Amino acid sequence: MEIVDFMLLAVFFFVIALLYSSVGFGGGSSYLALLTLVLVNFYTIRSTALICNLTVVTGSCILYYKKGHLSLRKFLPFIIASIPFAFLGAMFKLTQDVFFIILGCSLIVSALALAYQTLKANFKAEPKHYPSWVSYALGGTIGFLSGLVGIGGGIFLAPLLNHLKWDKPVVIAALASFFIWVNSISGLGGLMVSNTLSLFWPHIIGLLIAVFLGGQLGVRISLGKLSAKAIRLITAILVFLVGIRVVWVNGLQLNF
């Protein structure tokens, strides 16, 4: 990859990490979207996205914990269920066509979820109480999909929990970060066990620096109660369009 192209990719990764970390996400869906445009090996795409996810949310989790928003007791059912299923999903050796179809559909759903979460960000309501099996079911289902396509799953979980009024938005954002952190580690473990871990060397070092800086800035914007609603909606639109392209061109191998 040419140095100018790589620097442009790093800038995009920085912006993605900034935007997504401000709402408790790692940015995996958008990393995947961009990587499908510059890489061919989908194992490398999955591995790179998970590593970047992990880098972003590690810093976010630390800050949420210091602020008192990260409750291990409340988050435990989601985590217990997600770990084995994310590991199992990552072990699946999909064919390239099937992977891109699942990836594209996930990007489309992720974009819609991000748009929904952004539009509902100011919605205030009293939290509702749900039986523990709901948390286990959500954690396992989203964990499996996360491992399968190489994202942390927070972009699916957070909008759903906001819709269910599970807790305050900042607590849900903290859970999304921690959920992504756990699933990213589990997903990488599954890739290693299945011998499909493939990293984008040496470029990944620059990408990790970019997403770390963007993630640190984004989560501080979030905790400072600043908003970038319009930019997040534009990001959702872009991810949606790339998801359509991934399904159409990479998955179905149709030209337009």
Secondary structure, DSSP 8 states (H G I E B T S, - for coil): --HHHHHHHHHHHHHHHHHHHTTT---HHHHHHHHHHH---HHHHHHHHHHHHHHHHHHHHHHHHHTT---HHHHHHHHHHHHHHHHHHHH----HHHHHHHHHHHHHHHHHHHHHHHHTTT---------HHHHHHHHHHHHHHHHHHT--SHHHHHHHHHHHT-S-HHHHHHHHHHHHHHHHHHHHHHHHHTT-----TTHHHHHHHHHHHHHHHHHHHHHTT---HHHHHHHHHHHHHHHHHIIIIIIS----
